Amino acid sequence: MWNFIVQHWKDGIEILVLTFCIYQIYRAFRATRGAQILVGLGLILVALALVTEIFDFQVIGWIITRSAAVLAFALLVIFQPELRNGLARLGSSRLFSFTSKRRLAFVERLADSVVLLSKKRIGALFAIQRGISLKEQLETGVKLDAHFTPELAMSVFFPKSPLHDGGMIIADDRVAGAACVFPVTEKEMKDRSTGLRHRAAIGLTERTDAVAVVVSEETGSISISENGSLQRNLTEKQFREKISEIFFSGQTSNETETIEKLDRETPVSASGDRDLVSD
């Protein structure tokens, strides 16, 4: 047994590496149009290879062998968006650039804003930039460069506001722009009730490392999208805990007590719950 391990340990490592790579490819392509194309090409190649092997078709075998390079180039073109997104994620630090003290203050303001919008059933879409720049999406909207506050969020997303139709991009702890257009996911959604805001949140987090927060206009439900996955119908407590986890995932032990205040905080301060515009 020991001799077998000594002789074949490299094979075991190779199998583990290949398994990991195949799993990562599956995660990147699942539920996308690229996955359907990849499965279709794989089935065609397997069928042709079996037919060629069984019936000894030399011409078909020669064509498959010679077209391998062309097929590899075609796959690069077909899966260019997925490959670009994967490389961008690989080079992303996935950390927020501003200090922990500013992060705590911003998370409190963001949580209060989202809860207030949820209570009033005002639809909203926030995109919080991390390592990958959202400049491309920012150019589709209106640049603001403003201090983020619950009052500003209410003003932007109020239904009759010129900037309400679109997403708000937040870089560091400032509002970079509003009324921005985000890419919509190409995934096949099992839940048909998933609206355009939610699909845009998923699409943005598929292509970047940003965090997206959605408030439903119909139900007031709160959702968070990260890494292309969507967590829907979060309670206020769940939302505060999740957003704190995202912003302080690398926190030090000295910061823990400070962050716990956010979870124990009342939903919205009395001053923040006032109507900005009469109903």
HUMO-V467850 format. One record per residue. RES is the residue in three letters. SS is DSSP state (H for helix, E for strand, - for the rest). D_LAST is the distance of its C-alpha to the last C-alpha in Angstrom with 2 decimals. Layout:
{{RES;SS;D_LAST} {RES;SS;D_LAST}}
//
This chain:
{{MET;-;77.66} {TRP;H;77.61} {ASN;H;79.51} {PHE;H;77.02} {ILE;H;74.11} {VAL;H;76.01} {GLN;H;76.77} {HIS;H;73.36} {TRP;H;70.77} {LYS;H;69.81} {ASP;H;69.13} {GLY;H;66.75} {ILE;H;64.80} {GLU;H;64.71} {ILE;H;63.34} {LEU;H;60.60} {VAL;H;59.65} {LEU;H;59.60} {THR;H;57.56} {PHE;H;54.96} {CYS;H;54.79} {ILE;H;54.48} {TYR;H;51.70} {GLN;H;49.75} {ILE;H;50.25} {TYR;H;49.00} {ARG;H;45.84} {ALA;H;45.18} {PHE;H;45.77} {ARG;-;44.68} {ALA;-;42.15} {THR;-;42.38} {ARG;H;44.10} {GLY;H;46.67} {ALA;H;47.65} {GLN;H;48.37} {ILE;H;50.52} {LEU;H;52.30} {VAL;H;53.08} {GLY;H;54.33} {LEU;H;56.62} {GLY;H;57.87} {LEU;H;58.80} {ILE;H;60.61} {LEU;H;62.57} {VAL;H;63.54} {ALA;H;64.68} {LEU;H;66.71} {ALA;H;68.26} {LEU;H;69.32} {VAL;H;70.76} {THR;H;72.60} {GLU;H;74.03} {ILE;H;75.13} {PHE;H;76.69} {ASP;-;77.67} {PHE;-;76.00} {GLN;H;77.15} {VAL;H;75.37} {ILE;H;71.95} {GLY;H;72.61} {TRP;H;73.59} {ILE;H;70.42} {ILE;H;68.18} {THR;H;70.04} {ARG;H;69.95} {SER;-;66.31} {ALA;H;65.06} {ALA;H;64.43} {VAL;H;62.62} {LEU;H;60.47} {ALA;H;59.57} {PHE;H;58.47} {ALA;H;56.47} {LEU;H;54.64} {LEU;H;53.71} {VAL;H;52.20} {ILE;H;50.41} {PHE;-;48.93} {GLN;H;48.27} {PRO;H;44.50} {GLU;H;45.14} {LEU;H;48.02} {ARG;H;46.07} {ASN;H;43.21} {GLY;H;45.77} {LEU;H;47.64} {ALA;H;44.48} {ARG;H;43.53} {LEU;H;47.15} {GLY;-;47.02} {SER;-;43.67} {SER;-;43.70} {ARG;-;40.35} {LEU;-;39.79} {PHE;-;37.22} {SER;-;38.85} {PHE;-;37.15} {THR;-;38.36} {SER;H;37.50} {LYS;H;36.00} {ARG;H;33.56} {ARG;H;32.91} {LEU;H;32.00} {ALA;H;29.52} {PHE;H;27.98} {VAL;H;27.80} {GLU;H;25.98} {ARG;H;23.34} {LEU;H;23.15} {ALA;H;22.90} {ASP;H;20.11} {SER;H;18.16} {VAL;H;18.85} {VAL;H;18.04} {LEU;H;14.64} {LEU;H;13.88} {SER;H;15.46} {LYS;H;13.46} {LYS;-;10.10} {ARG;-;12.29} {ILE;-;12.19} {GLY;-;15.69} {ALA;E;18.02} {LEU;E;21.76} {PHE;E;23.76} {ALA;E;27.51} {ILE;E;29.55} {GLN;-;32.90} {ARG;-;36.12} {GLY;-;39.65} {ILE;-;39.14} {SER;-;37.54} {LEU;-;34.44} {LYS;H;35.47} {GLU;H;35.87} {GLN;H;32.26} {LEU;H;31.08} {GLU;-;32.83} {THR;-;30.64} {GLY;-;27.44} {VAL;E;26.58} {LYS;E;28.38} {LEU;E;26.54} {ASP;E;28.73} {ALA;E;26.14} {HIS;E;25.89} {PHE;-;23.65} {THR;-;20.90} {PRO;H;17.76} {GLU;H;15.82} {LEU;H;17.65} {ALA;H;17.01} {MET;H;13.22} {SER;H;13.64} {VAL;H;16.16} {PHE;H;14.63} {PHE;-;11.10} {PRO;-;11.56} {LYS;-;11.93} {SER;-;14.22} {PRO;-;17.90} {LEU;-;19.02} {HIS;-;16.86} {ASP;-;19.53} {GLY;-;22.31} {GLY;E;23.41} {MET;E;23.49} {ILE;E;27.06} {ILE;E;27.90} {ALA;E;31.51} {ASP;-;32.82} {ASP;-;29.83} {ARG;E;28.40} {VAL;E;26.09} {ALA;E;28.64} {GLY;E;26.40} {ALA;E;23.38} {ALA;E;23.01} {CYS;E;26.40} {VAL;-;28.05} {PHE;-;29.72} {PRO;-;32.66} {VAL;-;32.01} {THR;-;34.41} {GLU;-;37.33} {LYS;-;37.71} {GLU;-;37.78} {MET;-;34.83} {LYS;-;35.80} {ASP;-;32.24} {ARG;-;31.03} {SER;-;27.42} {THR;-;27.52} {GLY;-;25.03} {LEU;H;25.62} {ARG;H;23.93} {HIS;H;26.24} {ARG;H;29.23} {ALA;H;28.64} {ALA;H;28.52} {ILE;H;31.78} {GLY;H;33.35} {LEU;H;32.75} {THR;H;34.14} {GLU;H;37.08} {ARG;H;38.08} {THR;-;37.36} {ASP;-;37.26} {ALA;-;33.61} {VAL;E;31.14} {ALA;E;27.98} {VAL;E;24.85} {VAL;E;22.46} {VAL;E;19.10} {SER;-;18.66} {GLU;-;15.61} {GLU;-;16.75} {THR;-;17.76} {GLY;-;16.61} {SER;-;20.36} {ILE;E;22.03} {SER;E;25.23} {ILE;E;27.87} {SER;E;30.47} {GLU;E;33.77} {ASN;-;37.13} {GLY;-;35.83} {SER;E;34.84} {LEU;E;31.39} {GLN;E;30.40} {ARG;E;27.48} {ASN;E;25.36} {LEU;E;26.02} {THR;-;24.90} {GLU;H;23.62} {LYS;H;27.20} {GLN;H;28.77} {PHE;H;26.64} {ARG;H;27.52} {GLU;H;31.14} {LYS;H;31.35} {ILE;H;29.89} {SER;H;32.19} {GLU;H;35.09} {ILE;H;34.51} {PHE;H;34.36} {PHE;-;37.13} {SER;-;39.47} {GLY;-;42.30} {GLN;-;41.57} {THR;-;44.48} {SER;H;45.21} {ASN;H;44.26} {GLU;H;40.67} {THR;H;40.17} {GLU;H;39.40} {THR;H;36.80} {ILE;H;34.99} {GLU;H;35.00} {LYS;H;32.60} {LEU;H;29.83} {ASP;H;30.40} {ARG;H;30.38} {GLU;-;27.34} {THR;-;24.34} {PRO;-;21.43} {VAL;-;19.32} {SER;-;20.12} {ALA;-;18.23} {SER;H;17.43} {GLY;H;16.25} {ASP;H;13.71} {ARG;-;11.53} {ASP;-;8.05} {LEU;-;9.24} {VAL;-;6.40} {SER;-;3.79} {ASP;-;0.00}}
//
